[in-house]
């Protein structure tokens, strides 16, 4: 259960960071020109999809048993890439 709590906290932190960065653009169209923001957008929304949306779908449709929803390691790999990129900036 500790892993799930940590996963939700990281997802919230990434999503909150995305909202702050999106709000910082004076002209919202400029966010599509910033390649690092586009990359972070894809990662943040994939994280939200995996952590919150897929959890709700699985809980709603498969409440009786544990379903096999596929391998989500690719999403985790993208998250690791983002974290390593953030560490490089620091």
N, C-alpha and C positions, 0 to 999 in steps of 0.2 A: 504494500500500500504506500510505502514511502516513495517508491519510484514513481507512482502515479501522481502523488502530490507534487513531487519535484518537476515532473513533466508538465503539469498544469501551470506551475509557477513560471517555468521557462517560457511556455507558450504565451502566457499573459505578458511577461516582460518583453518578448519579441513583438507582440502585437501592440503593446503600449508604445514601444519605441517607434514602430511603424507609424502610428497615429501622430506622434509628436513630429516625426520627420515630415510626414505629409502636410501637417498643419504649418510647418515652417516655410513651405513654398508660397511665395506671394502669388505667383501665377501657377495654378495647379497643373497646367499643361507642361511646365518645365520638369515635372517629376518623371515624365517619359524620356527625357533627354539625359537624365542622370542614370548611368548604367549601374552604379552600385545600388541606387534606390530601386531600380527595376529588379535586380537580383534579390535584394532584401524583400521586395514585395512578393516575389514568387515563393521565397522560403517562408515568409511569415504566413502567407495564406495556405501553403501546403501544411505547415505546422498546425494552423487552426483547423484545417480540414481533417488532418489525421487525429488530432487530440480531442477536439470537441465535436465536430460534425460526425465523424465515423463512430465515435463513442456513442453518440445519441442514436445513430442508425442501428448499430449493433445491439444496443440495449432495447430498442423498440421492436426490431424485427426478430431478433434471436434471443428472446428472454428465456427460452427453455434450455438451451445448451450453448456450448462454446463453439462458435462458427470458425471456419477457416477463411479469413478475409484476404489472404495473400501476404506476400512478403513486402513489408514496408521499410526494409533496410535502406532502400534508395533514398527515402525521405530523411532518414537519420544521417546518411552520408552527406547530404546537402547541408544539414544542420551543422555537422562537424566542419565542413568547409567554411561555413559562415563564422563559426566560433574561431577557427584558426585565422581567418582573415581579420577578425576583430582583435585577436591577440597580437597579430603582426602590427596593427596600427598602434597599439599601446606600447 
